[in-house]
Amino acid sequence: MSSIALSLPFAGCGISNSRKNELLKSDTDLSTVKNVFDLEKLSGEVMGKDALNYLNGGADDLRTVRANYDAYGKIQIRARRLIDVTTVSTKIELFGKTLDNPIILSPVGFQAFFHSDGEIGTAKAAEKKDHQMIVSSVSNFAIEDIASESKADLWFQLYPSTDREVTKLLLAKAEAAGCKICFLTVDTPVVGNRETHGTTLLEMIKSGELEMGNFKDILPEGMSFTDPSMTWDMVDWLRANTKMKIVLKGIVTSEDARMAKERGVDGIVVSNHGGRQLESNRATIDCLPEIVNEINGEFPVLIDGGIRRGTDVFKALALGATAVCIGRPFCWGLGALGQPGVELTLEILKAELIRDMQLAGTTSIDKITREFVTTK
Ligand SMILES: Cc1cc2nc3c(=O)[nH]c(=O)nc-3n(C[C@H](O)[C@H](O)[C@H](O)COP(=O)(O)O)c2cc1C
């Protein structure tokens, strides 16, 4: 690589010179990495077809996967001028904690399928770059190992098994690992129809090459980690069985937002599982306004699905989200480069958000209000 080529990849992407040099010392040619899509391309080359198909796959014909992303293209930003944007703060308060920024890592299962660093690499990157991570029930590494190896302050995502004793053990593990928030995923009574997933992952789990770290020794052979009989009563059951705050992940209507409010949850995530569950769900950003309206500031409303740019984060915040979560983008980084790739993903997205805030005339997250966007 020539020195000119070396200086190009980060041109204008907001990463410091010392950080560029650090990354460029690695063996991988990062000269093409300007955004998360470049990491997607790179990850495809490095981790292979099966893992990429699993990661990028979705339900049926991937209409909802595409809709999540496309919907952000239909929202415009109304930028304000002549505002001093020399200093920008991305800090937010969420669930009693101050976060450096509103970009959270969604729970994504089986991350060691993308790179051997797996969830431990992701947690180390999240800790180093000051982002919040949510660990999936179906992580390859066990929650206690992720917590002890990384020292990250983790939140936990719950798939309840049909056997509530198994679920109790899972909750106890998460609490012992220091998790303060439990994200109950409510969009997965059964697994969606994912035709592109292939069988490699399942075979690797069957052969023992990959483990389901949290369920090892507690999930009886043949028992599913999802429960199709789960109802709203699960919120009460959870409250009686965990000290963690309860957040429902997968709400897409104002009716369910109201039910969540009535049950006294601590928050919700507007999510359609990245288009991996019910095909033809609306794009999450299109679901957000009615839900924000229903909740009316009573508790945090997070959103995920299709967020790939700083402008997408900005638009979601403007439409009332308290914070956003990203799934595939950090996994592209992980698949491409391991832990440093997750770091790079987070650096790119935060740098984009800061620049977009400056260009729009906003200096803190609370200033990104509804007036800053318009929808066609
Ligand atoms: C490979 C993969 C695995 C996932 N595993 C889980 C999981 O274990 N639990 C869960 O609640 N959501 C899971 N999700 C959904 C994500 O938490 C999140 O809702 C989604 O990825 C957001 O969309 P995005 O990928 O477009 O950012 C997974 C998503 C992907 C892509």
Residues whose N, C-alpha, C, O or C-beta is under 5 A from the ligand:
A	BS01	LIG	Y54 L55 S106 P107 V108 G109 S136 V138 Q157 T185 S271 H273 G274 D304 G305 G306 I307 C325 I326 G327 R328
